[in-house]
Structures are given as C-alpha cells and as structure tokens.
Amino acid sequence: MKIAFIFRSLLCTLPFHSFLLSAQEQPSKTSVAHIGLIYPLSSNGRLAAQYTNSFSLHALVGVSGAETGVALAGVGLNIRSQAKGLQMAGVYTQTAGPVLGTQLAGVANVAHSAKALQMAGVANVVAQDYKGVQMAGVVNLAGKSAGLQMAGVGNISRDHSQQTQISGVFNRADHAANQISGLVNVARNVRGIQLAGLINIADTSDYPIALLNLVKSGEKSLSVSSDETLSTLLTFRSGGRVLYGILGLGFNLQAASLVAFEGGLGAHLIDQPHFRLNLEMASLSLTNFKNREYYRYAIRLLPTLRFNERWEIFAGPSLNQVNFKNETGPDLHGLRVWEKVSSKQTHGLYLGLTGGLQFRL
C-alpha cells in the first residue's frame, strides 16, 4: 500500500538508516563509566565503539558499542549494538541493535528493534520488531509491533501489528487492536474499535466509528427518508458487521429554504436474512444560512424489512431533543414530552417517527 511505501522511503532518507544496517557484534571490552565531550574526545577514545558501558555521560555526542545502565548526552547517542536501561539525549538516540528499557530524546529515537518506552519530541522509529509504548510529538514508525503508539500527527506500523494507535490526524497498521484518530484510520484487519473524526478504511472492521467507513467486508447503502417534521434526506450509511456511520443531506418540505444536514452512528442489534433491528443516534441541523436555525439530537429504533439482497424498507420511533429559534417554524417537532418556550427559542423533548427506503450498494 502507499503508506507502507512512504514508511520505507522515509526510513531510507533518515541519516540513521545506514547506521542501523551496520550493527556490530557484541563489543569485546567493558567499562564501568564512559565520560566524554564528543567522539573521540572521551575516556574510551577512538575505541569507544568496542566498549560496553554501565554508565555514559557526554556533553555533546557519544559513541559506544553497548549500554547496560544509564547513557546521557547533550546532543546525541550512537550505540553500535544493544542498549539496556535508560538512554536520554537532547536531540537523538540511535541504537543499531535491540533496545530494552527507555529511550528519551528531544527530537528522535531510532532503533533496530525494541522492547521499550520511547518518548520523542518529533519521531520514534523502530525498523523491526517493537513492543512497548511509543509517544511522539509528530510521528511513530514501527515494523512488526505490539504495544501502544501515541502521536500528535500520525502512527504507522509497517508489518503485522497488534497494538492500539492514538493520534491527532492518522493511523496506519496491518493488524490493529484499536485505532483512534482525529481524522483518518487505515488498516487491513481491526480486532477492536476504529474511531476517527472523518473516515475509517479497512478490509475487516466490525466496530468502525466515523461519518464514513469504507470497510471491504462491511456494507454501504443509500436511503431516502423523511420524519415527522418532513425533513427529507438522502443518507449514506457505511460500516462493518455491527457499527456503521450516518451521513445525510436534504431539505425540509415544510420550509423549502431550510437545508438539512445529518450525521450519526448506528448499530445492528438484530441482523437476520429478512429482518433487521437498528439503533441509531443522529444529529440533524436545519438552516437557511442566515437567521433560521434548528438542531435535533435523536435516538431512533428502526425495524427494517428486506425485500431482497439490495432493497430494504424501514420505519420506527425516535426520541428527540430539539432546540430551535422560534422564527424557524413552530411545527418542527413531534409529540411533546417536555417543552420550554422563551421569547426567542424553544427547547424540548419530543417523540417522532422516521421511515424510508434503502438500497444496499
């Protein structure tokens, strides 16, 4: 897929790429402490890459063969084999072998494989197997991973993964436990929940939560429906085996100048060959883009009859919480349960009815 290609391309452009490919064997020398300014100005000198250190402290950049305790640097750490314990640097840490412990960096942490906590201001990159927690200000990249990825912008898992991804913009994984993003989630198989502000894309995902859910093994449909206020909508429903998203556009037949927008979430409570029972929660707004405004938040139960594999008819009751300007129209509600009317606005709880015809794409 395109994102996997982007992952490989990005990894190849990083200055750490050649370093990760040049991992050495276990260093032959040991040192209790390694103190330095910048390689090779240190207590281990030009042979620093041959030493395993229990403690390292570098004012700028340090080079070592392996670390087993605590390694600190003002700018960067370059570890040619494995690292255990804590590695912390002002700009970057890079480890050509496996990491076990914690990596902290102001900009980036890069490792060949890791079972660790990684925290970076910009990016965490693990080329192969990863298990643990990745937290980055911008992006987390991992190969085969199992753990938690949290990023301000995005998370990418290149190969098979069983993790939870949380990001501000996008997530991408082959096999994911859960994906939560502000905008887009992409996966092949999702075992848990896919939650996105706009769109979920997957081969299989039973519990997608977004306005648009493009699930290969799921379903998509178009319906024409109307309710007790004669708000008439063309609605696109898309989702998985259990949950689906609702996105509708239309107008109100009582007041043709009012345009209708609807978004929501639905669930298949009963799914039989010729009968379905769906529960939906949806938000509807009517507006003329000037001074007439109407908002409705509805819970509706929709029994659905299937004529064949494509056509369905549905109708059912709804419970609606409504808020509208009085000038919008006094009849834009159903049977009153509770109501509060002021000089300008009306708030109320009403019973309604929704019905329509649906075509499965």
N, C-alpha and C positions, 0 to 999 in steps of 0.2 A: 504494500500500500504506500501511498505518497508520504505519509508521516513517517513510516519506517525508513524510507529513503532519506528523508530530511534528517532523521536521527543519525544515520550512518554518515551522511555528508557533514553534519555539524561536528561529530566526533573526530572526523578526519581533519577538519580545519583547526581543531584546538591545538595549541602549542604543546599539550601534554601527550598527544597521540603517539608520537614516536617514542616517548619515554615509556608509555605503557607497554609497547611492543618490545622493549629492551630489558625486560625484567631479568635480574640476575639470580644465580643460585644463592642459597643461604650464605651470608658473609662468614668468613673464616676467623675473624678477630672479634673480641669483645671489649667493651669499655663501660665502666660504671657511669661516667659523665663525659659528655661532649660539649665543649664550650667554644663559641666562635663568633666572629664578626660577619664574614661572608666567605664562602668557599673560594680558595682553600685555606683562608686565614682562620684556623681553628685548631683545637688541641689534637685532632686526628689528622690534620693536614691534607695532603693530596691523596692519602689512603682512606679518607673518610668513608668512601663507598664500600669498603671492605669490613666495616665495623658494625656490630650490633650493640646498641646503646641502651642503658637503663634510663638515662636522663640526658636530654639535649636542650641547650639554650643558645639561640643565635640572635644577634642583634638585627641582622638583615635576612640572609638566605643560608639555610643549612642543607648539607648533603649527608646522607647516611645510607648504610646497607640495610639496616633493620632497626626498629624501635620496639622496646618491650615495656616501657613505662610511660613517661611524660616527655613530649617533644614540643618545644615552643620556639617561635620565630617571629620577628617583627614584620617580615615580608612573606617569605615562603619556605616550605619544607619540601625536599626532594628525597623520597625514600625509595631505594632501588629494589627492595624486596618486600617483606611483610612488615606490618605495623600492628602492635597491640597497645592498648591503653588509650591515652589522650594525645592527639596531635592538634595543635592550635597555632594559627598564623594570621597575621594581619591581612594578607591578600589571598594566598592559596596554600593548599596542601595537595601533594600528588604522591601516590603510592603505586608502584608498579606490581606489587603482589597483593595478597589478601589483607584486608583490614578487619581487626576485631577490637571494638571499643568505641571511641568517639572522635569525630573529626569536626573541627570548628574553623571557619575561615571567613574573612570579611568579604571575599569575592567568590571563590570557587573551591570545592573539594573534588578531587579526581582520584579514582581508584580502579584497579583491575577487577576486583571482587570485594565484597564487604558484607560483614555481619555487624552492623554498627548503627550508631546515631550520627547522621550527617546534618550539619547546620551551616548554611552559607548565605551571604547577602545577595548573591546573584544565582549561582548554579551549583548543583551536585551532579556528578557524572560517575556512574559505575558501568564499566564496559561489559561485565559478565554477570554472574550470579549476585543477587543482592537480597539481604534480609535485614529488616530493622525499620528505622524511621528516617526519612529524608525530609528536611524542611529548608526551603529556599525562597528568597525574595522574588525570583523570576521563574526559574525552571528546574525541574528534576528530570534526569535522564537515567534509565537503567535498562539492563538486559533482562535476563530471567529474574524476576523479583517476587518477593513475598514480604509484605510489610505495609507500611503507611507512607504515602507520598503527599506532602502538602507544599503548595507553591502559590505565589502571588499571581502568576500568569498561567503556567501550564505544567503538566506532568506527562511524560512519555515513557512507556515500558515497551521495549522493542520486541521481545520474545514472549514466551509464555509467562504469565504472572498471576498471582493470586493475592491481590492487595487491594487496599482502599485508597482511592485517589481523591484529593480535595484541592481545588484550585479556583482562582478568580475568573479564569477565562476558558480553558480547555483541558481535557484529559484524553489520553490515548493509551489503550492497552489491548493485548490479545485476549487474555482471560482475566477478568477483574472480579473481585468480590463486590465492591461498591464504587460508584463514581459520582462525585458531587462537584459541579462546576457552575460558574456564573453564566456561562454561555453555551458551550458545546461539549458533549461526551462522545467518544468514538471507541468502539470495542468490537471484538468478534463475539465473545460469549461473556455474559454478565450473570453471576450467580445471585446477586442481591439487588440493590436499588441503583438505578441510574437517575440522578436528579440534575436537571440543567435548567438554566433560565430561558433557553430558547429551543434547543434541538438535541435529541439523542439519536445516535446511529449505531446499529448493532446487527449482528447476524441473529443472535438469540438474546432476548432480554424480556423477562416476564413482568418486571416491575419498573418500567420507564416512567418518569415524571417530568414532563415538559410539554410545551404547546405543540411541538412537532416531534414525533417518534418514528423514525424510519427503521423499523425492525424487520429484517428479512423473513423471519419465521412468524412474524405477527400479522396484523391486518390493517388495512386503510379503507376508509369509506367516506362517501359524500351523502349528506342528507338535506332535505328541505323540511323545515319545521315551523310551527307557529305556537303561540301561547295565549293565555287569557287576555293579554293586552294587545294582541295581534302584532306582536313583534315577530317578523318573519325572517328566517335566517337560512343561508347556505352554509353548512357546517362541515368541516373536515375533521374526522376522528382518526387517530393513528396511535398504535401502541402494540403491546405484547399480549401474552395469554391472559393476564389478569388486569393490568392497568393500561389506560390509554389517555391521550391528550385531546383537548377540545379546542377548536379554533373556528369561530364563526363570524360572518359578515352579512348584514342585511339592512332592513329598514322597518319602520313601524307603519302599519296600514292605516291606523287612526290619524297619524300625523306624518304625512309623507316626507316632510322636511327633516325628520329625525332619522339619522343613520345609526345602525346598531352594530356594536362590536361585542363579541363574547369570547371568553377564554376560560378553560377549566380542566378538571381531572375527572375521569370516570373509572369505574371498576366493574368487571363482570362477576356478579355474585353467583349467578347460575348460568351455565353455558351448556345447553343441550342442542341436539341437531335441529329442532324446530322451535325452540323457545329459549329466550334469554331474559335474565333479570339484571338490569344495570342500575347502579347507583352513581349519580353524578353530582359534583359540586362545581358551580359555574358562576362567573361574574359577568353581568351584562351592563353595558352603558349605552344610553341613547343621547344623542347630541345633535344640535344644528350648527355646532362650532361657533356659536355666538353666546346667547344668553339662556338657552334652554338645556337643562341637564337632568339626567335621570340615571340612578345607579341601583342595581339589584344584585343581591348575593343569594343564590338559590341552592337548595338541596332537593334533588328530584329522584324519584324512583320510577324507572321506566321498564315495564314489561314489554317484551319485543317478540313478535311472531315472524318466523322466517318462511317465505313462500318457496324459496329455493336457495341455492348457494350464493346468489347475488342480492336478492331483494328482501327487505325487511320492513315491517311497519311497527311503530312504537307509539305508546301514549301512556301517560301516568301523572300522578300528582306531584306537586312541589310545595316546599315551604320557603317563602321569600322574605328577606329583609330588604326593604326598599327605602331609598332616600331620594327625593326629587324636589326641584323648585316648583312651586305651585303654578307658575305660568306655563310650565311644560305641558300640563294636562291633568285634570282631576280624575280621569278614569283609567289611569295607567297602573292599575293594581287589581288584584283578585279579591277573594273573600277576606274581609278584615278579621284578624285575630287580635291585634293591638295597634293603636294608631295615636300619634301625637302631631297635631297640626299647629303651626305658627303662622305668622303673617306672610312669611316668605317661603317656608319649606314644610314638607311633610315627611315624617319618619313613621315607619310602620312595619308590622309583621303580618303577612298575608298568605293565604292558601291559593295555589294556582294550578294550572293544568298545561301540559306540553305534549304535543303529538306531532308525528311526521313520518315521512317515507325515506328510507335509506338504501343506498346502493353500495355494495362492497366492491372495491376496486380490485 
